[in-house]
């Protein structure tokens, strides 16, 4: 196990702001850390890199306790907490040289290696002030990779990036994981986490509500089937009579905004087995009900998040 967080609690004054947080991050996986504003994500990350200490519990990196053996533990960690710290008046290369001096065993060959890894070869000798936000983010990751970490911690790595930059960063992070690195990603972009991560932890009010594989977690949500029928009331009556079909109130469901925007006023939302849809269509048509549209809505990480956090907004 590259990172192990067991029963971590943090108390400030009389208030527990982190309460019994437990999860593991394995070699070669991308682990997402999600939570609404004030949930405790940044506090947890600061404890992972020994910027603050937990009141209770244990954090270990590659078997070394972060609090008891910080130097041994953190030699395996590269991190960008919040924004990458770089000097705009220096070139990218000069920035990496500066940070390399702080770490033993990092020579110019290693700098060339990380520059190639983050694909900054063509611009590394330009001033950082001429870099796009995505290039600055990649330079920050290059800095974090200098010490050959086993664990890379990225706090909101896609902040401010355009869709192309997000896609490139996602592909780059996947390549790092495929090479065996464990990557811990905090992000507010739920759709990106679903595309990027192998496993996730959802945290709210200082407590972890769920940990697991992305597909495993989203499958906890029942799939929905949306029906546009005419006449809709007769159609709803027939649907209610079908075994295994439940008509749901759309206002009480954690549906994605894009789904809600495309729903007509007479749309009927059902919870049912997708395999039963063809027979249900046949029954509706046989009863003289016009089936204008049928749509299967597969569960998403956003739906699960809203359900678990009772509608709290993400950072």
Beta strands, then each sheet from edge to edge (+ up, - down):
strand 1: 3-12
strand 2: 15-25
strand 3: 30-35
strand 4: 56-61
strand 5: 64-65
strand 6: 77-80
strand 7: 151-155
strand 8: 182-186
strand 9: 199-204
strand 10: 207-213
strand 11: 224-230
strand 12: 246-248
strand 13: 268-271
strand 14: 290-297
sheet 1: 2+ 1- 4+ 5-
sheet 2: 6+ 7+ 8+ 3+ 9+ 10-
sheet 3: 12+ 13- 11+ 14-
end
